[in-house]
Amino acid sequence: MPTSKTQKIINDLTEKIESGELVPGAQIPSAAELRAQYGVSITVVRGAINWLKAKGLVEGHSGLGVFVVEREE
């Protein structure tokens, strides 16, 4: 089953967070970096980041970027 561009970014970042590659407090790549890496529009990147925020995996800090949150186990 094909995966949407947004879902691919969500899956990749979620996997990196869950595996510990991106630790709590780590900054995820910028929207521009994600656009270039995945060859997608800013709308696709924003959609993925907004989903990750809604799930409580990351949080945005105005002017600083988006960071992995500390998770309760």
Backbone as a chain_set.jsonl record, in Angstrom:
{"seq": "MPTSKTQKIINDLTEKIESGELVPGAQIPSAAELRAQYGVSITVVRGAINWLKAKGLVEGHSGLGVFVVEREE", "coords": {"N": [[0.845, -1.187, 0.0], [0.64, 2.164, -0.917], [2.409, 4.887, 0.629], [1.644, 8.093, 1.837], [3.309, 11.226, 1.15], [3.43, 12.901, 3.357], [2.931, 11.047, 5.408], [5.196, 9.436, 5.198], [7.265, 11.107, 6.138], [6.345, 11.484, 8.755], [6.449, 8.814, 9.671], [9.231, 8.287, 9.437], [10.416, 10.225, 11.183], [9.132, 9.59, 13.589], [10.098, 6.994, 13.992], [12.825, 7.562, 14.367], [12.678, 9.004, 16.739], [11.561, 7.129, 18.518], [13.508, 5.128, 18.446], [15.584, 6.325, 19.679], [17.435, 7.714, 18.287], [16.858, 10.363, 17.842], [16.933, 12.151, 20.582], [15.189, 13.146, 23.64], [14.787, 16.64, 23.753], [16.368, 17.072, 21.576], [16.789, 18.817, 18.519], [14.691, 18.671, 15.717], [15.258, 18.291, 12.151], [15.168, 21.351, 10.249], [12.299, 22.881, 8.624], [12.989, 23.596, 6.023], [15.196, 21.92, 5.595], [13.95, 19.417, 5.794], [12.193, 19.608, 3.625], [14.018, 19.635, 1.485], [15.297, 17.164, 1.89], [13.249, 15.269, 1.549], [12.079, 16.052, -0.795], [9.671, 17.527, -1.02], [6.762, 19.712, -0.659], [6.44, 22.712, 1.377], [4.02, 22.637, 2.629], [3.468, 19.905, 2.945], [5.524, 19.21, 4.725], [4.845, 20.833, 6.934], [2.397, 19.694, 7.592], [3.187, 17.151, 8.476], [4.805, 17.819, 10.688], [2.92, 19.14, 12.276], [1.235, 16.987, 12.873], [2.951, 15.385, 14.403], [3.313, 17.123, 16.551], [0.687, 17.202, 17.542], [0.466, 14.615, 18.474], [2.12, 14.721, 20.589], [4.833, 14.252, 20.4], [6.745, 16.069, 19.594], [7.606, 19.553, 20.123], [7.102, 22.955, 19.288], [9.215, 25.821, 19.404], [9.023, 29.115, 19.26], [10.897, 30.813, 16.886], [13.109, 29.282, 17.435], [12.903, 26.537, 16.741], [11.855, 23.098, 16.259], [11.459, 20.615, 18.688], [12.232, 17.442, 20.183], [10.147, 16.026, 22.613], [10.26, 15.239, 26.146], [9.371, 12.012, 27.076], [6.863, 10.239, 28.817], [7.18, 7.078, 30.205]], "CA": [[0.0, 0.0, 0.0], [1.49, 3.356, -0.985], [2.405, 5.782, 1.773], [1.667, 9.496, 1.413], [4.554, 11.934, 1.445], [3.338, 13.346, 4.745], [3.056, 9.876, 6.285], [6.594, 8.982, 5.155], [8.02, 11.961, 7.059], [5.866, 11.128, 10.091], [7.003, 7.499, 10.01], [10.683, 8.382, 9.605], [10.743, 10.975, 12.393], [8.659, 8.801, 14.738], [11.053, 5.897, 14.171], [14.057, 8.124, 14.93], [12.399, 9.37, 18.127], [11.358, 5.906, 19.301], [14.751, 4.358, 18.507], [16.565, 7.07, 20.463], [18.333, 8.474, 17.409], [16.522, 11.735, 18.222], [16.672, 12.069, 22.018], [14.441, 14.296, 24.169], [15.539, 17.888, 23.707], [17.042, 17.212, 20.281], [16.056, 19.579, 17.512], [14.512, 17.948, 14.463], [15.697, 19.133, 11.037], [14.29, 22.475, 9.92], [11.346, 22.644, 7.54], [13.732, 23.684, 4.759], [15.999, 20.697, 5.472], [13.037, 18.312, 5.506], [11.73, 19.795, 2.241], [15.092, 19.209, 0.587], [15.561, 15.741, 2.101], [12.154, 14.439, 1.037], [11.623, 16.561, -2.087], [8.248, 17.827, -0.881], [6.413, 21.11, -0.423], [6.39, 23.149, 2.773], [2.717, 22.205, 3.145], [3.634, 18.508, 3.358], [6.37, 19.228, 5.925], [4.054, 21.4, 8.036], [1.405, 18.692, 7.961], [3.866, 16.109, 9.253], [5.215, 18.392, 11.975], [1.705, 19.376, 13.062], [0.772, 15.688, 13.364], [3.862, 14.991, 15.482], [2.984, 17.992, 17.691], [-0.61, 16.759, 18.072], [0.697, 13.35, 19.173], [2.956, 14.974, 21.756], [6.208, 13.782, 20.19], [7.614, 17.238, 19.44], [6.985, 20.841, 20.41], [7.767, 24.067, 18.637], [9.614, 26.982, 20.191], [9.056, 30.207, 18.296], [12.2, 31.361, 16.563], [14.19, 28.346, 17.742], [12.754, 25.298, 15.994], [10.983, 22.054, 16.792], [12.285, 19.76, 19.514], [11.662, 16.217, 20.72], [9.75, 16.208, 24.006], [10.518, 14.151, 27.104], [8.198, 11.153, 27.077], [6.585, 9.416, 30.002], [7.127, 5.658, 29.825]], "C": [[0.888, 1.247, 0.0], [1.327, 4.242, 0.253], [2.464, 7.212, 1.261], [3.004, 10.13, 1.792], [4.567, 12.404, 2.895], [3.572, 12.18, 5.694], [4.479, 9.357, 6.303], [7.441, 9.794, 6.125], [7.641, 11.632, 8.497], [6.497, 9.813, 10.536], [8.499, 7.582, 10.301], [11.055, 9.087, 10.906], [10.298, 10.222, 13.645], [9.627, 7.67, 15.033], [12.347, 6.403, 14.814], [13.874, 8.506, 16.396], [12.306, 8.107, 18.986], [12.628, 5.073, 19.444], [15.819, 5.047, 19.359], [17.567, 7.814, 19.616], [18.116, 9.976, 17.636], [16.079, 11.669, 19.689], [15.833, 13.265, 22.475], [15.326, 15.532, 24.239], [16.249, 18.118, 22.395], [16.152, 17.998, 19.321], [15.907, 18.717, 16.26], [14.98, 18.856, 13.33], [14.68, 20.23, 10.741], [13.347, 22.093, 8.781], [12.063, 22.673, 6.192], [14.567, 22.424, 4.529], [15.11, 19.502, 5.137], [12.493, 18.404, 4.078], [12.768, 19.263, 1.266], [15.317, 17.7, 0.68], [14.504, 14.865, 1.436], [11.625, 14.909, -0.319], [10.139, 16.884, -2.105], [8.029, 19.318, -0.652], [6.427, 21.424, 1.065], [5.075, 22.718, 3.411], [2.785, 20.773, 3.668], [4.435, 18.452, 4.658], [5.578, 19.748, 7.122], [3.006, 20.405, 8.524], [2.007, 17.61, 8.844], [4.248, 16.632, 10.636], [4.0, 18.648, 12.864], [1.151, 18.076, 13.628], [1.63, 15.238, 14.542], [3.613, 15.834, 16.74], [1.697, 17.52, 18.35], [-0.465, 15.464, 18.867], [1.616, 13.513, 20.384], [4.387, 14.492, 21.627], [7.203, 14.935, 20.108], [6.852, 18.486, 19.868], [7.803, 21.931, 19.744], [8.086, 25.174, 19.622], [9.865, 28.112, 19.201], [10.461, 30.779, 18.13], [13.368, 30.416, 16.796], [14.118, 27.059, 16.932], [11.797, 24.352, 16.693], [11.868, 21.013, 17.47], [11.515, 18.538, 19.993], [11.341, 16.458, 22.193], [10.15, 15.002, 24.851], [9.25, 13.329, 27.183], [8.091, 10.358, 28.359], [6.498, 7.975, 29.533], [6.117, 4.933, 30.663]], "O": [[1.788, 1.366, 0.831], [0.247, 4.327, 0.838], [3.241, 7.518, 0.357], [3.729, 9.623, 2.648], [5.588, 12.315, 3.576], [4.317, 12.301, 6.666], [4.934, 8.875, 7.34], [8.251, 9.228, 6.859], [8.51, 11.514, 9.361], [7.018, 9.713, 11.646], [8.979, 7.021, 11.286], [11.909, 8.606, 11.651], [11.008, 10.215, 14.651], [9.945, 7.41, 16.194], [12.9, 5.751, 15.699], [14.793, 8.356, 17.202], [12.907, 8.034, 20.058], [12.809, 4.388, 20.45], [16.828, 4.439, 19.716], [18.457, 8.477, 20.147], [19.067, 10.758, 17.623], [14.987, 11.191, 19.995], [15.771, 14.281, 21.782], [16.459, 15.48, 24.717], [16.691, 19.232, 22.116], [14.929, 17.856, 19.319], [16.872, 18.109, 15.798], [15.088, 20.067, 13.521], [13.481, 20.054, 10.958], [13.571, 21.112, 8.072], [11.772, 21.857, 5.318], [14.642, 21.919, 3.409], [15.467, 18.672, 4.301], [12.351, 17.386, 3.402], [12.438, 18.529, 0.335], [15.505, 17.035, -0.339], [14.827, 13.841, 0.833], [10.803, 14.224, -0.928], [9.432, 16.569, -3.062], [8.977, 20.083, -0.475], [6.427, 20.524, 1.904], [5.028, 22.461, 4.614], [2.221, 20.466, 4.718], [4.068, 17.73, 5.585], [5.635, 19.166, 8.205], [2.759, 20.29, 9.724], [1.407, 17.202, 9.838], [4.032, 15.953, 11.639], [4.046, 18.399, 14.069], [0.646, 18.062, 14.751], [1.11, 14.769, 15.554], [3.692, 15.324, 17.858], [1.618, 17.444, 19.576], [-1.197, 15.244, 19.832], [1.861, 12.554, 21.116], [5.083, 14.337, 22.63], [8.361, 14.796, 20.502], [5.624, 18.482, 19.964], [9.027, 21.845, 19.648], [7.327, 25.432, 20.556], [10.803, 28.063, 18.406], [11.116, 31.171, 19.096], [14.495, 30.713, 16.399], [15.143, 26.543, 16.486], [11.04, 24.738, 17.584], [12.882, 20.583, 16.92], [10.3, 18.591, 20.184], [12.151, 17.019, 22.931], [10.349, 13.9, 24.34], [8.162, 13.884, 27.342], [9.08, 9.873, 28.908], [5.807, 7.684, 28.557], [5.925, 3.729, 30.495]]}, "num_chains": 1, "name": "protein.A"}
